[in-house]
Amino acid sequence: MSKKEDIITTALNLFNRYNYSSVGVDRIISESGVAKMTFYKYFPSKENLIEECLSRRNKSIQQAIEQEISLQKEDDYLGRIKAVYFWHLAWFNSDDFHGCMFQKASLEVLQQYPSIIRPIIEYREWLMHLLEGLFEKAKVFQPHVLTAMYINILDGMTAYAKLNKDHTKIEECWYYIEKLINLDAA
């Protein structure tokens, strides 16, 4: 792995486990085992590093969700929508879950580092486009409205899962979401 990759991997792990404000550049340099000059060669500022980390996180989530969706039949749109939901649930139950890096960045450092909005928006637009396309194919009424509601549910689940390790209630919510989708498609 290259020095740049070492820095990004270390920063992703630290930002995910802790938060953006409490993890300083010196800690990232120390834990990644690179020289200070090497760090600044690749990342002139902490803002640049956070932006790169969020871009990487965006790509990895997209790949993971798309892989999960691909396991469903191509014309099973409800199954594909459900796969997005259950991908989130599996993520909440993983050892790597420490909340959403996009939500944390928006709350912690967006005002301080305005350029980090780009990967956050890219992720949100990708998710909106993906889900709206699935809702359209499922022939629901006003797919853009249901898409916005569904994403808000996913966001709320993510915040809830960060605070509460009992995810039984989150699992049970799918029943109601499915009812909402079926009512809307009728």
N, C-alpha and C positions, 0 to 999 in steps of 0.2 A: 504494500500500500504506500502511496506517495505521502509526503509530508503534509500536503494540502488536505488529502483525505483523512490523515490522522487528526488534523485540527478539526475538520468538519465532524468526524465521527465522535470525537471527544466532546465537542460543543453540543451536538445533538443530544447526546446522553445526559450531559449536565443540565442543559436547558429543559429537557423533558423531566428529569428527576426533581429539579429544584425550580428556579425561575430565572428569568432574564436579568432581573435587577441584582440578585445576590451572587450571580456567577460572574466573576470578573475575568478580564483578559489574562491576567497573571495566572489565575487558576487553570484556565484552558491551556495556556502555554506549558505550565508545569505538568499537567496530567497528560497532555498529548506528546510530551517529550521533544518538543521542537525549540529551537532558539527563538528569542524574541524577534530578531531580524527576519527570520523565516516566516514567522506569523504575520508580521506587518508587510512582508513581500506579497503575500496572498490576500491579506485582509487589512487594508489601511485603517479600518475602524471596526469597532464592535458592531456598529450598524450594518456594515457590509457582511460581516459574519452571520448575524441574525437573519438577514435577508437570504443569504445562501442556504442556511439551515432550513428556513421555512420553505424555500423552493424545493429542496431535497425531500422534505417531509411531504410536501404536496405530491411530488412524483411517486413516492413510495406508497402513499395512501391510494392514489389513483390506480396504481398497478395492483395493489392488494384487492381493492373493491372490484376492479374489472376482472380479476382472476376469479373472484367469488361469483360474480354474475355469470361468467362464462360456463360455470358448472350447471347452470339451469338451461332448460330447453330454450331455444332462441325465441319461440313464440309464446313462452310462458312469462308474460310481462309482470303479473302479480308475483310470480316466483322470483323474478329478478329484483323487483322492488323489495320483496321480503329478504332477499340475499343481502341487500345494502343494510337493512335493519339488523340482521343477525351477524353481519360482519362487525358492526359496531358493538354488539353484545359480546362477541368473542374477544374483541379488543379490550373491552372493559374488564374482562375476566383474565386478561394476560398479565404477566409479571411486568410488562413494559408500559402498562397504563398508569399514567400520572396526570391525567387530564389532557385537554386538547392544547397543543402548542400554539395553534392559531388564536384560540380564545385567550390563552395566557398572554400572548404578545399584544393582542388588542387592548387588554386591560392594563398591562404593566408598562409597556415601552413604546406604544404607537405614537404618542405625542412627542416623545423624546427622539424617536427614530422614524420619521414619516415615510421613508422609502420602503419600510417593511410592509406597507399596505399592499404593494404589488403582488407578492405571493399569496397573501391572504385573499385578495380579490380573485386571483386566478383560481385558487382552490374553490372558492364559493361559486364562481361562474361555472366551473367544470361540473360541480355537483348539481347545480341547478339545471344545467343543460342535460346532463345524464338522466336525472330523475324526471324532468319535464318530458323528455323524449319517451321514457317508459310509460308515464301516465297518459300521454297522447296515444301511444300504441294500444294501451289498455282501454282506450275510448272513454275516459272519464270526462265529465263536464268540467270545463274551465281547468285544464291541467295545470296552468301556471299558479292558480290559487292553491290547489291541493299540494303542489310541489313546495310552495312557500310554507304551508302548514307542516308538511312532512319534515322539511329541513329544520323548522323550529322545534319540532318534537325531538329530532336527533340531537340538536344543540342542547335542549333541556335534559335529555337523557345523559348526555356527556357530562354536564355540570353535576347532575344528581349522582352519577356513578362515581365521580371524583370524591364526593362527600360521603357517600353511603356504599359500603362494600357489599350489601345484600342486594343483588340485582334481580331478585325474584319479581319484584314489582315491574321492573323494566321488561322482563320476559313476558309478563302477562299483558303488557300494553299492546303487543302485536295484535291480539284478538280485536281490540277496539279500532286500531288503525285499519285492519283488514275490513271490518264492518263499514268504516267510513269510506274506504275505497270502493267497496261493492255498492254502497248506497249511491255514491257519486256516479258510478258507471251505469247504474240502472236507468 
